[in-house]
Amino acid sequence: MGNIKTAELVWTGENHDFVTTLGSGYQVQFKAANAGETGGSPMEFMLAGVAGCTGVDVLSMLKKMRQDVVGLTVNIEGERAEDYPMVYTDVTIVYNLTGTDIDTESVEKAIELSMTKYCSASIIFKRAGVNVSTKYNIEAA
């Protein structure tokens, strides 16, 4: 069998609030309505999963390419359809890198490999027909 991941979702008994326990034991709060400081919506977590997946990839590849990255922030924005099932239609991912003499070709290669080969979360989006675009900014450390 493949690499199996698990999560358990338990309704708190209030509104549409759930406590979610990931297979690692980490807990997060899901709120279908009124997401805020005490919990996020499942669709927000979906975006965060894509950002986390590609961020890990890009950082790992740039380190292997011996790029002096000292900071990375990944911002992701998703637009959803107005009609149900209100899927994401367009997603923009912006990588903000800080470091010394970071090579733009290395950054572009790392992002391309993440989007086409390594980041299963963004690849699932693309296979579902989501228009995924990427941008990057490099700032000197």
Residue pairs with C-beta under 8 A, 6 or more apart in sequence:
5 23
6 22
6 23
7 20
7 21
7 22
7 23
8 20
8 21
9 18
9 19
9 20
9 30
10 18
10 19
10 20
10 21
11 17
11 18
12 18
12 19
15 31
15 32
15 33
15 34
16 31
16 32
16 33
17 29
17 30
17 31
17 32
17 39
18 29
18 30
18 31
19 27
19 28
19 29
19 30
20 27
20 28
20 29
20 30
21 27
22 28
28 39
28 40
28 45
29 38
29 39
29 40
30 39
30 40
30 41
30 42
30 45
31 38
31 39
31 40
31 41
32 41
32 42
35 41
35 44
40 48
43 78
43 80
43 88
46 78
46 88
47 76
47 77
47 78
47 88
47 91
48 76
49 121
50 76
50 91
50 93
50 119
50 121
50 122
50 125
51 74
51 75
51 76
51 93
52 74
52 121
53 114
53 119
53 120
53 121
53 122
54 74
54 93
54 111
54 114
54 115
54 119
54 121
54 122
55 72
55 74
55 95
57 110
57 113
57 114
57 118
57 119
58 72
58 74
58 95
58 107
58 110
58 111
58 114
59 69
59 72
61 109
61 110
61 113
61 114
62 69
62 97
62 102
62 106
62 107
62 110
63 69
65 103
65 106
65 109
65 110
67 99
67 102
67 103
67 106
67 107
68 99
68 100
68 101
68 102
68 141
69 97
69 98
69 99
69 102
70 98
70 99
70 100
70 141
71 96
71 97
71 98
71 99
71 139
71 141
72 95
72 96
72 97
72 98
73 95
73 96
74 93
74 94
74 95
74 96
75 93
75 94
75 96
76 91
76 92
76 93
76 94
77 91
77 92
78 88
78 90
78 91
78 92
79 88
79 89
79 90
79 91
80 86
80 87
80 88
80 89
81 87
81 88
81 89
87 128
87 130
88 125
88 130
89 130
89 131
90 130
90 131
90 133
91 125
91 130
91 131
91 132
91 133
92 132
92 133
92 134
92 135
93 122
93 132
93 133
93 134
93 135
94 134
94 135
94 136
94 137
95 107
95 111
95 134
95 135
95 136
95 137
96 136
96 137
96 139
97 107
97 136
97 137
97 138
97 139
98 138
98 139
98 140
98 141
99 138
99 140
99 141
100 140
100 141
102 138
104 138
107 136
107 138
108 136
111 134
111 136
114 122
115 122
115 123
115 126
115 132
115 134
116 123
122 132
125 132
126 132
